[in-house]
Amino acid sequence: MRYDTTEIAVCTVCICLLANGEYVDGTDAAERAGEGMARIWGDDGKYLSPGSEDLGYGMSSCGGCGETDHGDRHQAFAMIPVKS
């Protein structure tokens, strides 16, 4: 199977969700991020994968959930299967 791979910059909550399947901070941040990923990526959200680089402070929206708050960004990849 071939994949269309795109590097994206994601927020701290998203990188934790992608890497660990959870983010616990006593707020609803993980729930909001999950809802954002579902809204943006739909079924293709299952093809998001964490990267290994810390991209530093960013002012762009999160490529995973769409959060617009400024903050740390982390490397992730969208590896979407190419349909033949």
N, C-alpha and C positions, 0 to 999 in steps of 0.2 A: 504494500500500500504506500502511496506517495502522500506527502503532507505539504501544505502551504504553511511555512513557518514564518512568523512575524514576531520580532522582539517588541515587547511592550514594557512600560514603566508602571509599576503598581505601588500602592500605598502599603504601609506596614501591616494593616489589618488583612489585606488581600494576600500578601506574601505568607503570612502566618496561616491563613485558611488554605492556601495552595500547598504549603509544605507540611502542615501538621493536621489539617482538617478542623482546626479550632482556633479561636482567639478569645481569651478570657481576660476581661478587664473590669467586670462589674457593670458594664453599660450594654447598650444594644448595638454596638459598633459592628460586631460580627453579623448580626441579623441584617442590618442595613447594607453591609457590603455584599452579603449573599444575595439579597434582593436586587442590588445594583448589577451584580454579575449576571443574574438570571435575565434581567431586563435588557442588558447590552448584548450578551452572548447567547442567550437561549440555550438550546441543547448543545451548542458548540462549547459551552463553558466547561464541559468535562475534558476538553482538550487543552485547557490552560495548565501550564507547568511552571514551577518556580525555577528561576535562574540562580546564579551564585554570586552575582555582583551587586554591591551596594552602590546605587547611582547618586547618592547624596541628596541634598535638599532640592526639592523641585516645586515649581509654581504652576505646573500644568496639572490638569485633572488626571485622576488615576485611570490607567488603561484597563483595569480590571472591573472596578465597580462604578467608575465615573465620579467619585468623590472630588469636589473642587477645592477642598481645603489644602493649603500649602503644607508641605512636610516632606519627610524622607520618602524617597522612591527606591524601588528595588527592581532588579531585572526579572522578567518572566517571559514566557513564550506562549504564543497561541499557535498550536500545531494542528491545524484543521485539515482533515483528510480531503484529498482532491477526488472529486467524484468523476468517474470516467464516463 
